[in-house]
Each structure stands twice: as structure tokens, then as C-alpha cells.
Amino acid sequence: MRIAATGLMVVLACGAAMAAPPAAPKQDDEKTAAAKRFYETGTLLFERGEFLDAAKEFERAHREAPRPELLYNIASAYDKGGERKKAVENYRKYISAMPNSPDVASSKARADVLEREARELEAAKAAAVRPAAEPKRQIAPPLPFVEPVTKYTYQTWIPIDGQPYTLIGAGARKVYGFKVYAMGLYLEDEPARKGFPALAARAGGSDHDSLARGDLAHQFVVLGDFGKAALLHFVRNVSGKDTRDAYREALGDDVGRNAPPELRRDADAFLAMFDDMNDGEDLIVHTSGEGLVSVESHDKKRLGPKNMRLTHDIWDIWLGQKPLQSDLKKALVDRIDVLAK
């Protein structure tokens, strides 16, 4: 039996402790009751999106009263929480302990995907410590660009994974008039410039006023097959839960009941990558031209799902028809004409 809302496997009966032999010692009954409490707490945390805390509660339940089915719960929680290594470890243990389970094939496939993503993350980290590759075209040294609301200073280009990314706009996110973060939007320089002439042709010119008419510039960014990065500089303490809730609402149908299972799973994995952020801290949301999502904060880069539909919907959060904030949407493409220079 499964909990339909979460996909978690039920291993303890609701309202009753796990079955025990008639002559079981009292101590075993106490362990079973404790395991049930930990399991129920883990289920509640999972449903609230607090996946890593849920995984720890499931582990406590498994230690008190080991059941191989719980390994699936542990793996699923770590998976959604972005802890690939622990997710793979528990998927593999589950496969070994329950070889005849109908979930073995999907568990093996997911473990294989996570191991591949972990290898890609290691490769990305290795590339990040190498000197940035010389761009194929001459690019001027980065210059300071001050976001006018928060006064935070961005650079006109930054290296990401060894490639130059150009700043095309910066603005500020405000909630009820309070400043929350500055946001600078960067595009992978070379492929964005290659795609720019088609944008200019549709807009009827490469000057800022032509590009700013309608949503052509925003659609160019959202749908373009090049890397995109948002550098968020926080000017207020914001909890991970508040961030996840805001982006969950903005993603809308991606996390709804009618969303394709793969899209809903990948959207949940993206949301799980956000931690608490404090005043003065930076966070980078990055998507590659191939649709790979990553989030970097507190000197830790988390490699998320690879899903092109999801990457489009992520950038729609700020640039779509119903953006988080209309003036921020406008500000994020205010420098897009630099791609013509």
C-alpha cells in the first residue's frame, strides 16, 4: 500500500504498531512503537517538503525496527532532498533486500541516473577550479554595474563552468515594499550572441527600445538554448521554506496533481535545493543549454534534474506572463542590447 500524495511506501499500519510475534519481549514492543512514531513524523515532514529531515526520521524508524521497505522511503527522501550519494546507497540496499519488489526496476533506474548526475557534478567542479577558457572573441574586462534599488554591484560578465556569461539586466525583488534580494541575469555569451540576430529581426531592430517592445526579449531568454544564470544577492534573511513556497506557487502546474510524474518529480527536486539565506549572502540559479539545473549557495553547488521543460518554467518565474514582479521582469533585460556589441 502507498500514500498517494507522496508516493512513500507504507510500512507501518496506521493506528497500530508493527506486528510482532505473540511471545515478543516488552522491549521489542517499545521499539516497534518508537519506530511507528518516527515513521509518522517522517511522513509528515516529507509531505511538507522537508525531505532531508524526513529521511533522518525514516532512518531512526529503521534502526528501531528494521524493515527493508523503509529503505525505499529513506532513498526517496534523500533523492528529493538532493543528497544523491545517500539516495543511491539506500536504493541499492532496497534492491538487494527486496529483489522481487515491483519497485526494483524503477529504483535501479533512478539510482543509475543519480550516479550519472553525481559524475557530471564532479566533472563540473573540476572544470570550475581550472582557469576560465579564453573566449573565442575578444571580450572587454568585466566592469561594475550597480543595481539601483539595493545598490549591490554586479560585474558585467562572470565565468561559469569556464565560460563567460554576460549580464543583460539587474533588478530587485520586493515583497510588500521590503527589499528581499538583488538579481542579476547572465547569459552564456557566445551562444546567446549567435541567437541574437534572430531576435533583432523579429523585433525590427537591435536597439534597446525595439527589443523592449512586447515580450520578445523575455521569450528569447526563456526559450534560448544557451546557459542562463541568476545571481541573487540577499538583503534580508529569507527561510528556505519561504523560498520553496514562493517558487512552488510560481511553478503552478508543474507541481500540481495533473503534472506528468517526471516533471513533478524534477520540479520537487529543484525546490528542495533551496536553503535558508541570510542578509549579504549570494545564491546562483543556473541552467545549461541542455536543460541541466543547478543551485549554488554557501559554497556548495547542487546539481539538480535535467529537464528542458522545467528550465523554461524556472525562468518563467521571473520573465513569464505572470512574473513574481513586473518591474523586476523589465529590469532583467534592460541591457540585452549588449549582445549586439
Secondary structure, DSSP 8 states (H G I E B T S, - for coil): -B-TTT--B--S-TTS-----TT--HHHHHHHHHHHHHHHHHHHHHHTT-HHHHHHHHHHHHHHS--TTHHHHHHHHHHHTT-HHHHHHHHHHHHHH-TT-TTHHHHHHHHHHHHHHHHHHHHHHHHHHS-----SS------EEE-TTT--EEESEEEETTEEEEEEEEEEEEETTEEEEEEEEEEEHHHHHHHHHHHHHHHT-SSHHHHHSTTHHHHHHHH-SS-EEEEEEESS-B-HHHHHHHHHHHHGGGGSTTS-HHHHHHHHHHHTT---B-TT-EEEEEE-TT-EEEEEETTEEEEEEE-HHHHHHHHHHHHSSS-S-HHHHHHTTTTGGGGG-
